[in-house]
């Protein structure tokens, strides 16, 4: 495979560096925000994404899936106990999390660009939670701008996505290509905690909590939407 052409980071618009590639696709690394992303020519189409998402066994009948979400809900209850309204952003074809949030006492609504594409008109929320969704964003900067507008002042953004971790500043291409998480063709953006620190600075959030592996909680600061 020929090396992918130059591209700007879809998160911060900084010119990216060639990072890694395999027989399926290439990956670019942003020197500023540290996002690893897939070039536009290797992004999956809408139909491919939908077919892949429908393969997931995401239902209330899956005990492991439910337990994973309830673990994240416990973090929310601990770190933002005042939140009452929530939006499940990227809920998939069966909005399990929105149902669980309702059971835990939240007023929850749902949004998914494929399965539930209508955002609640005029609504703003105490909490926007996005689980297993950020890695699918083709345009993460635009999604973050939308999310921030959906949050009330001092509202919370909770994100679940598997972080890539490295001992040093520069990730190892061979280790990345062996990482199971990058093998899903619909996973096109990969974040480390430093990436979320950049997101917090650039989009008007403060870092409240993270579990070091796949969950982070940010709180909106400032007045006007970014």
C-alpha positions in Angstrom: 0.0 0.0 0.0 1.3 3.4 -0.9 1.8 5.9 1.9 -1.3 8.0 2.5 -1.2 11.6 1.4 -0.8 14.5 3.8 -3.9 15.4 5.9 -4.9 17.7 8.7 -6.0 16.3 12.0 -9.8 15.9 12.1 -9.8 17.0 15.7 -7.4 20.0 15.8 -6.6 20.7 12.1 -2.9 20.4 12.7 -0.9 18.7 9.8 -0.5 15.0 10.7 2.5 12.7 10.4 2.5 9.3 8.8 2.4 6.8 11.6 1.5 3.2 10.7 -0.2 1.2 8.0 -1.2 -2.4 7.2 -2.8 -4.1 4.3 -6.2 -2.6 5.1 -5.5 1.1 5.8 -3.1 3.8 7.0 -3.0 5.8 10.2 -1.9 9.3 10.9 -0.6 10.8 14.2 -1.2 14.4 15.2 1.8 16.0 16.8 -0.3 18.4 18.7 -3.4 16.7 20.2 -1.9 13.1 19.8 -5.0 11.8 18.0 -4.4 8.8 15.7 -6.8 8.9 12.8 -7.6 7.2 9.6 -7.2 9.1 6.3 -10.4 10.1 4.4 -9.9 7.5 1.7 -10.0 4.7 4.2 -13.1 5.8 6.1 -16.0 3.3 6.0 -19.2 4.2 4.2 -22.6 4.7 6.0 -23.9 1.3 4.9 -20.8 -0.5 6.1 -21.1 1.2 9.4 -24.7 0.3 9.9 -24.1 -3.3 9.0 -21.2 -3.5 11.5 -23.2 -1.8 14.3 -26.1 -4.3 13.8 -23.6 -7.1 14.5 -23.1 -5.9 18.0 -25.0 -7.8 20.7 -26.0 -4.7 22.5 -29.2 -5.4 24.4 -30.6 -5.5 27.9 -30.4 -9.3 27.7 -26.6 -9.2 27.6 -25.5 -9.2 31.3 -21.9 -8.2 30.5 -23.0 -5.3 28.4 -25.4 -4.0 31.1 -22.8 -4.4 33.8 -20.3 -2.4 31.8 -22.7 0.5 31.6 -23.7 0.3 35.2 -20.1 0.6 36.2 -19.9 3.8 34.3 -23.2 5.1 35.8 -21.7 4.6 39.3 -18.8 7.0 38.3 -21.4 9.5 37.2 -23.3 9.2 40.4 -20.1 9.8 42.4 -18.6 12.7 40.4 -21.7 14.5 39.1 -24.5 13.6 41.5 -26.4 16.8 40.7 -27.0 15.8 37.1 -30.7 15.0 36.4 -31.1 15.2 32.6 -28.9 13.1 30.2 -28.5 12.5 26.5 -27.1 9.2 25.2 -25.1 10.5 22.2 -24.5 7.7 19.8 -26.9 5.3 21.4 -26.9 2.7 18.6 -29.9 0.7 17.3 -30.9 -0.4 20.8 -30.5 2.4 23.4 -29.6 0.3 26.4 -27.8 3.0 28.2 -30.7 5.5 28.0 -32.9 2.8 29.5 -30.5 2.2 32.3 -30.2 5.9 33.0 -33.9 6.2 33.3 -34.0 3.3 35.7 -31.3 5.1 37.8 -33.5 8.2 38.0 -32.3 10.4 35.2 -34.5 11.9 32.6 -32.7 10.5 29.5 -33.0 11.1 25.8 -31.2 9.5 22.9 -29.5 10.4 19.7 -27.7 8.4 17.0 -26.7 9.7 13.6 -27.9 6.5 11.9 -30.6 5.0 14.1 -32.1 8.1 15.9 -30.9 11.0 13.8 -33.1 13.8 15.3 -31.5 15.7 18.1 -33.9 17.0 20.7 -34.9 20.5 19.5 -33.8 23.2 21.8 -32.9 20.9 24.6 -29.8 21.3 26.8 -28.7 18.6 29.3 -26.9 18.3 32.6 -25.0 15.3 31.1 -24.1 14.1 27.6 -22.7 10.6 27.7 -21.1 9.0 24.7 -20.1 5.3 25.0 -18.2 3.4 22.3 -18.9 6.3 19.9 -15.9 8.7 19.9 -13.8 6.1 18.0 -16.3 6.2 15.2 -16.4 9.9 14.6 -15.2 11.0 11.1 -15.3 14.6 12.2 -14.6 14.7 16.0 -14.2 18.5 16.1 -17.6 19.1 14.7 -19.2 16.5 17.1 -17.6 18.2 20.1 -18.9 21.6 19.0 -22.4 20.0 18.8 -22.0 18.3 22.2 -20.9 21.5 23.9 -24.0 23.3 22.6 -26.1 20.6 24.0 -24.7 21.0 27.5 -26.0 23.4 30.1 -23.4 25.7 31.7 -21.3 23.5 34.0 -22.8 20.4 32.4 -20.8 17.1 32.1 -19.5 15.2 29.1 -18.8 11.5 29.8 -16.9 9.5 27.2 -16.2 5.8 27.0 -13.6 4.8 24.4 -10.5 2.7 24.8 -7.4 4.8 25.3 -4.2 3.9 23.6 -1.4 4.1 26.2 2.3 4.5 25.8 5.1 4.8 28.2 6.7 7.6 26.2 5.4 10.6 24.2 5.5 8.8 20.9 3.4 5.7 20.3 4.9 2.5 18.8 3.5 1.7 15.4 4.1 -2.0 15.7 2.3 -2.2 19.0 -0.5 -0.1 17.7 -1.0 -2.5 14.7 -1.2 -5.4 17.1 -3.8 -3.7 19.2 -7.3 -5.3 18.9 -9.1 -2.0 19.1 -7.8 -0.7 15.8 -8.9 -3.8 13.9 -12.5 -2.8 13.7 -13.0 -1.0 10.4 -15.4 1.4 11.9 -12.9 2.6 14.5 -11.3 5.6 12.9 -10.1 7.8 15.7 -8.0 6.8 18.7 -7.4 8.9 21.8 -5.0 9.0 24.7 -5.5 10.9 27.9 -3.3 13.7 26.5 -5.8 14.0 23.6 -8.7 14.6 26.1 -6.5 17.2 27.9 -6.2 19.0 24.6 -10.0 18.7 24.0 -10.6 20.2 27.5 -8.4 23.2 26.7 -9.7 23.8 23.2 -13.4 23.2 23.8 -13.9 24.7 27.2 -14.0 21.8 29.6 -12.1 20.8 32.7 -11.0 17.2 33.5 -13.0 15.8 36.4 -12.2 12.1 36.4 -10.9 9.2 34.4 -10.3 5.5 35.1 -7.0 5.4 33.2 -8.2 3.0 30.5 -11.6 3.7 28.8 -13.7 6.4 30.6 -13.3 10.1 31.2 -15.6 12.8 32.6 -15.2 16.4 31.6 -17.2 19.4 32.9 -18.1 22.4 30.7 -16.6 25.8 31.8 -17.3 29.2 30.5 -20.4 30.8 29.1 -20.9 30.8 25.3 -20.8 27.6 23.3 -17.6 27.0 21.4 
